[in-house]
Amino acid sequence: MKLKKELNLLDVFCIASSSMISSGLFILPGLAQAMSGPSVFVAYLVAGLLAATGMLSQAELVSAMPKAGGTYFHSTRSMGPLVGTIDGILTWVSLSLKSAFALVGMAALATLFVSFDIHFIAIGLCLIFIILNLVGLKEASQFQIAIVLTLIIILAIYIFSGISAVDVRRFHPFAPHGLAGLFGTAGFVFVSFGGLLKVTSIAEEVRDSGHVLPRALILSLVIVTGLYMAVVMITTGILPAERVEGSLFPLIDGSGTLFGLPGTIVMGFGAALAFIATANAGIMAASRFPLALSRDGLIPSLFGKINPRFGIPHVSVIITGLFMIIALFLKIEILVKVTSTILIITYILSCLSIIFLRESRLQNYQPIFRAPFYPYLQIIGLFGFGCLLYSMGRPALFSSFLFIILASVVYWLYGRRAVKSEYAILHLIERLTSKDLTQNLLENELKDIIRERDDIVQDRFDHIVEKCLIIDQNHSQTMADLFQIVSTKIAPRVNCEATELNRQLLEREADSSTAITPQLAIPHLIVPGEKVFDMLLVRNRQGIRFSDNAPYVEAVFCLFGSKDERNFHLKALSSIAQIVQEPGFIERWRKAKNIQALRDALLLGKRMRH
């Protein structure tokens, strides 16, 4: 059963933004300022810039492969099922922990008003969000939209009202712990940008995902990073350092300083909304990772069951919620550091994924959005993430290493036996060594993903291309030699004599050349009979001499149809004309590594479908 495509740009933007505007903004600034001093807002900028390198890589990957599981799916198709299992389980853990962190914040906020144990409050909230996500994704996303828009309004009022109250003397000394403290803080607050990963996991449920997801990712990162910097800088500038560093909710204290009790109440309400949104989005997104793992047979199929009424993976949602409840009993510093460390690792895998997919030169890897400045952006990201990992400290690295071992054991004991897939590294090795290591499985999977992504409905032209004859040559020849071969091969399929077909092809060419460009020709004939239509495709890497104006034709599309198929004959000509006018078509045709790749060049071409 398929997931429902219900989300639009606003839905996706709000899910990503709500995942970032939460504990990272309402709780972490005080802890972070204790690590870096007044330069804490710069640490958020550094974390945001590094997140951008991974985000742009993710935007490309998700525009090419908008599938449930996001980063897991991309890692599996680029680096193999072992790495994919590690990525999938790590990301599921990190998003669940991040949501648990939000629940802890919400529970701590609630203790200001009620005298219940913080853990019971957090568990109660978690159960509420599990139920909400079991109802359906669209209902949960509408809840997110209302929360995010309210939050942005509250924070905008806080920023513009606080500018005039900032005391610049509070920023001295600016960075008392130096660059090491700044980078360490950037790693610490990196958890704030985990929402970007959440969006990729629900890609399969987004309408026009190839365009919507990249736009939503970029928009949410830019806006939220700007909000982080402005809000943290204002808070640092209006409160004494000891008050910021000693507060669990520095923004609420800052709002109280600006507006008194009404400000405290409103910002407290905003913090509650933020925590609710993050926890809700966390369950929503994290639950899609077990779904994707189970689809590939890496974990039991139970995790991939989709509720027929609501169209959501209900088993995965429940298990994710239970894991979050267990995580609620961890210390907050450990929760934050482990979550940030795992998120950094998943961003590293995103940068590596795009490198392997591009360098493998897969024909059907066709992202709608392409990350700029490749590969320098990814190299900078890998170096920056490496520095952040080093700054996180041994306990966080050790905890992350344990999860990596756990994921490897899961793959070795269960997934290893079930997986029969190809991945980009194999294609890269194949390209470098000229050895046949693949069976076109990944190219076929990517083709199916493109059809689903672009809502391509196969028509008669597609079915003919899938069954037509293809001649692939690597030696130069004349047009007459080609027509003799074509006539011999196509004659039995259209119930004609080969000699007669050859004569008509030569006469047709003598009247006017069918070479419409120096590289492309489309010979076409009317043949006897009824309900007859067929095609034959030719690639010649050395070129076929059609005329003085077309001495090196590389692509020949031969069409044969009876008179009663005249309308479809014209439609087929129109389809080919649209496809070959695409920028880079001849280059793709020339580089296609086998006959199936030649078919795919037509099957995935941009054209009007009948």
N, C-alpha and C positions, 0 to 999 in steps of 0.2 A: 504493500500500500504506500502511495506517495504522500509526502507532506504537502500541505496547502500553501500556495503562493498568495500571501495576503498582505505583505508589508510593502510600504512605499518609502520614498526618501525621508519624509518626516519621521516615520516610524523608526527607521534604521538610525537616523541621526540621534534621536532621543534615546534609543537603547544604548548606543555607544557613549553618548554624553552623560547619561544618568549613571553609567558604570564608572565614570571618572570623577564626577562631581559628588563625592561622598566622603568617606573616611580620609582620603588623601587630602581633602581640603579642610574638613572640619576637625580632624584629630591630629593628623601628622605634622602640621606646621609648628606646633609647640615642640614636639620631639625632634623635628628636623632642625629647628633653629638652635637647639641645644648642641647639635652636632657641628653646625657650620657658622653660627652667628647671624647677623643681619643680612648676609648674602644669600640667605635661604631661598629667596625668590629666583636667584640665578641658578640654583641647583634644580629648581623646577624647570627652568628654561633648558638647561643641559639635558635633563631627563626627557623633556619634550622633543628636543632636536634629535636625540638618539632614537626615541620612539618613532620619529618621522622616517628614519631610514628603514626600519622594519615595517612601518605602516605602508610606505610606498611600495615596498616589495610585496606586502600582503595584498595591496590594492590590485597590483598586476595579477598575482596568483588567483585571487578570488574572481577577477573579471574573466579569467580564462577558464577556471574550474569552480563555479559557484555551487559547491556541494556541502551537505551537512558535515560538520566536523572540521571545517575550515583548515587550520594549520596542520591538523593530523592528515587530512586528505592530501594536501600538497606535499608534505614530507614523505608520505608513503609513495606517491607517484614520482617523486624526484630521487629519493635516496633509499627506498625499499621498505618492506614491512617492519623490519626490526626498528629502524629509526622512526618510522611512523607510529609504531606501538608506543615507543618511548615518548614521542611528542604528544600523542593523543592522551596518554595517561597523565603526563606532566601538566599539560594544559588543563585537563579536567580537574586535577588536584589544585592548581594555582587559582583557577576561577572559583572553585568551591571555597578555598581558603580566603580569597578576597571577599567573597560574599559573607563568609562567617565573620570576617573582620568588621564588615558593615553592621552585621547583627549585634556584635559586641558593642559597637559604637551606639547603636540604637538603644540597646539595653542599658548602657551606662547613662545615656541621656534620660531614659525613663526613670532611673533611680533618683533623679533630681526632684521627681514629683511623687513617686510611690516608693514604698520601702519593701520591695520584693527582692529576692536573690537575683542577681544579674543574669545568671545562667537560665533560670526558669523563664525570665522575660524573653531572652534570646531564642530559646527553644519554642516558645509559643509563637513568636513572630515567624520563625522558620516554617512551622506547620501551616500558618496562614498562607505564606507564599507558595508552598508546595500545592496547596489546594487551588490557589489562583492560577498557577501554571498548568494544572490538570484540566482546567476549564477550556483553555485554548490560548494560542499565541497571540492572536489579534486582540483578544480582550486584555491580555497582559500588556501588550504594546500600547494600547490606548491609555492604560493606567500610567505608563511611562511618560507619554506625551504631556499629560496634564501636570505631572510632577516636574518635568524638566523645564517647561515654560515658566512655571511658578518660581522655580529656583533661579533661573536666569534673571527674572525681574527683581527678585530679592537681592541677588548679588550685585546687579547693576546699580541699584539704589545705594547699597553699601559703598561701592567703589566711588561713585560720583559725590556722595556726601562726605566721604572720608578724605578726599584729596586735600581739601583746605585745612584739615586737622593734623596732617602729617608733620612730624618734627624730624627734620633731617639729621639732627644730632644723635638720634637713636640708631643711625646706621654706622656709627663709629665705635669701635673698629669694625670695618666692613667684613673682613674674612679672617678672624683671629686664628683659625686652624689651618689656613693656607689652602692650596689646591687639593691636597689630600682630603681635607675635611669636606671641601666642596663636592668632590667626586664621590666620596663615601655617602654624602647626603643625597646626591643625585641617584645613587643606587638604591638608597633607602626609600626614597619617594617614588621610585619607578613603578611600584605597585599601583600608583595612581592612574597609570596609563593602560592598565589591563583591559579596560573596556573596549579598546580597539580590537583585541583578539575575540571578544565575545561576539562581535558583529559577524565575523567570518564564519562562525559556527552555525549561524542560522541562514546562510546564504541561499540555501535551497528553498527557503520560504519567502524570498523577496521577488517582487515583480520587476522585470527588466533588470535583473541583478547585475549584468555586465556593466551597465552604466550607473545604476543607483548606488551600488556598494562603494566604488572608488570615491564618488562625490561625497557620500556620507562620511566615509573615513577621513578624508581630507578636511571637510568642513568641521567635523567634531573635534579633531585634534587641534586645529588652528584656534577655534573659539575657546575650547576648554583650557588650552595652554595659556592663552591670553587672560582668561579669568583667574587661573591659578596665580600667575605672576602678579596681577593687579591686586587681588584680594590679599595675598600673603604680604606684599609690599606695604599695602595700606595698614594691615594689622601690625606689622613690625614698626611702622612709623607712628602709630597712635598709642601703643602700649609700651610700658617699660619692659626691657628684655627679660627680667626675672618673672614678670607676670605672664609673658608669652610662653616661656620655657617651662613654667610650673603649672600651666593650664591644660586640662584635657580637652577643652573646647575654646581655643583662643579667639575664634571668630565671633562666638557668642559674647565673649567678654568685650571684644572690640565694638560690636554693635551696641552693647550696653553703655559703653563709654560715649558713643556718638549720640544715641537716642534715649538713653535711660532704660527704664523697665520695659516700655513698648518695644524697643530695639532688641532687648534680650529675648523677649517672647517671640517676636517675628523670626529672628535668626535661629532660635531654638526650633521653631516650627520648620524652618528651611532645612536645618540639619536632620530633623526627623524624616522629612521627605526624601532627602538625599540618601540616607541609610536604607530607607524602604525601597527606593528605586534600584540601588545597587544590589541589594539582596534578591529582589525580584528578577532583575536582569541576569544575575549570576546563575540562578537556578535555570532560567530560560535558556541561557547559552551553554552552560557547562553540561547540561543533560544531553546535548546533541553530540558530544564526543563519544560516549559509550554507544550511542546509536550508530555512528559511523564505523567504529571499531567492529561492532557486531556484524554490520553489513559485509565487511571484508573477511569475516570468519576469524578475526583475531581474538575475540572474546565470545562467549556463548550468545546464541541468537535471541535469548530471552531479553537482552538489553535493547534489542532493536525493534521490539513490538510497538506498533503504533495503534493508538486507540481509534477504532473505526468511527466513533461518534464525533470526537473532538479533533482528530488528526494530529495528535501529539504523542511523543514516545513516553508513555505514562510510567513504564517500569524504570526507565532511565531517570525521569524526573524524581521519582520517589527515592531511588538509591542515592542520587546526588544530594537530596535534602537530608537524608540520614547521615551521609558523610559530613555535611556541614554541621550537623548537630554535634557530632563527635569532635570536630575541630574547635567548637566553641570553648572547650576546656583547656586550650593552649594559651600560654602567656602572649600578650599582645605584641611584644617586641619580636618574639620568635615567629609568630604568625605573619607579621609584616615582612621580616627578612627572608623567611623561606618562600613566601609568595613572590616577592620581588626577584629572588634568585631564579626561581623556576620560570617566571615570565621572561627574564633576560635570556635564559637558555632557549625558550621557544622563539624569541625574536632572532637569535643567532641561526636557528634552523630555518627560519623564513628567508633570511639573506642567502643561506646556502642553497635552499630550494630553487630560488630564481636563477642562481648561477648555473646549477646543474641542468635545469630545464632549458635555459637559453643555449647553453653550450652543446647540449645534445642535438640541437637543431631538429627537433620533432616538427614535422610538417603541420600536424593538427594542434600544436600548441599555439593558439591564436587569441591572446588576450586583447580585450577591447581597450584597456588602459595599459600603457607601458611605463614602467618606472623610469624617471629621467636619470641621466648621468650614469648609466650602467657601464662598467661594473664598479665605478669609483664610489657610488653611494653605498653599495653593499660592503665594499672593503672598509670604508670609514665606519659603517655600522658594526662590522665584526670586530674592528679594533676597539671602538668605544665600548661595546658590550663586554669585551674581554677585560677592559679596565674596570668596568662596573662590577663584574664578577669578582675580580681580585679584591675590590674594596669591601665586599660584603662580609668577609671574615670566614673563619673555618667552620663555626657551627652551622651557618646557613648553607655553605657549600657541602658539608657532610650530610645534612638532612636531604638536600637535593640529590646527592649521589645515591642515597638509600632508595629514593623513589625511582631513580634510573635503574638501579639493580632490580627493584621490584617489577618494573615494566619489562625488563629483559627476561626475567623469570617467567612472567605471564606469556610472553611471546614464545619462549623456548618450550614451555610445557603444553601450551594450547595452540597458539596461532601458527606456529611453524609448520604444523602438519596440514593445516587447512588452506594456506595461502599458495595460489598459483598465479602470480602476477608479474608484470614487467614494470620497470621504472627507469627514469631518465639516465641514471648512471650507466646502466647496461647499454643504452643507445650511444652514450658518449664514448664508452670503451669500444663499442662496435665501430664508431666513426674513426677513432684513432688507430685501431688495429686492423680494420678492414675484415674483421671476422664476423660471421653470422651468429649473433647471440640472442636475437629476439625473433618473435613470431608475429609482430604487428599488433599484439594485444593492447598495448598502451595507446597506439595510434587509433585503434578502433574505439577504445573507451573515450578518448578525447573527442573523437568524432560524435559519439552519442551525446557527450556533455554539451558540445556546441549546438547540436540539434535541440536539446532540451532548453539550453540557455536562450537561444534565439527563436524559440517556438517554431522551428522548422517542421512543416508538415510535408512528408514526402509525396510527390506527385508522379505522374506517369514518366516524365523525363528522368527523374531519379531512378526509377525502376529499370528503365532502359539502359542508363549508364552503368548500373550495377551488374547487368547481364551481358553488355556488349563485348565484342572482341577488342583486344588491344594489342598493337604491334609495337614493340620497343626495340629500336635499332641503335647501333653505335658505329655505323659506317655510312659515308655519304653515298647518295644515289640520285638517279634522275627521276623526274616525275613519271615517265613512262614505266620504268622499273617498278616504282611504287604501285602504280595503278594495276599492273599485272598481278602483283602479290595481293592487293586488296580485292580484286575481282575474284581471284581463286578462293580466298577465304570467306568472302561474304555471299557468294553465289548460292551455296546450299541453304543459307538462312533466309534468303528472299525468293527462292525458287526460280532462279534465272540461270542462263548459261554464262559462264565466266568470260568467254570470248566476247559475247554481246555487251556485257557490262563494261569490259575493258574498252571496247570501241566507243561506247556512249560517253564514258569518262573522258577519253581523249578528245572526242568531238566537242564536248561541253567546255573543255579547257581551251580548245582552239577558238571558240566563239568569244569567250572572255575569261580572263584568269580568275580563279576562285581564291587566290592568295590575297586576302584582305589587308594584310600587313606583311612586311618583309620576313616575319617569323611564323605567320599563321595562315593556314588555308582551310576553306570549308567546302570541299566538293559535295554536290548533292544532286541526286537523280530521282526522276519518277520511274517506278518499275511497274510491270504488269501485276494484275491480281487485285484482291480486296483485303482490307485490314492488314496491310503489310507495312511495317516500319521497323527499321533497325539502324544501328550506328556502328562505326568502326573507328577507333581512335589510334593515332600513330604518333609516336615520339621518335625523333631522330636527332641524336646529340650532335652529329656532324653536319646535318642539314640536307635538305632535298631541294634540287634546283627546279623551281616551277617556272621562272621567267627571269629576264634580266633585272627586273625590279624586285624579285624575290628569289635570290640565288641560294639562300640558306634557311629554308622553312623548317622549323623544329617541331611544330604542332600541326597535325592534320586531323580534322574532324569530318569523316565521310558519313553522309546521311542518305538513306535509301527508303523511299516510301511510295505506296500506291496512290492513285488519284484521290480516292475517298479519304485519305489521310492528309490531304493538303493543308487543312487548318492546323493540325498538330505539327505538320512539317514546318509551317511558318513559326509556330510557337517554339519549337525546338531551336530553330535558327535564332530567334529572338533571345532565348535563354542563353545560348552559347555566346552571342554577341555581348550580352550583359556581363557574363562571367569573365570573358577574356579582356574586357575593358578595365577590370579591376587593376589598380597599381600593383605591380609585382607578380602578376599571374604567370607570365612567361618564365620568370625566375623560379617560381615554385614548380612549374612544369619541368623545367630543365633539371632541377635538383631532386625531384621525386625519386626515392631510392628503389621503388619497385612498382609493379603494375597496380597494386591496391592504392598506393600513394597517388598514382595518376588519376584513378577514379575519384579519390577523395578531393583532388584539386577541383573537379567539376561539382561533386556532390555538395561541397561546403561553400561553393562560390555564391556571391551575392547576386540575387536575381529576383524578379517577380515570379511568384509561384501560381500555377494554374490549377 
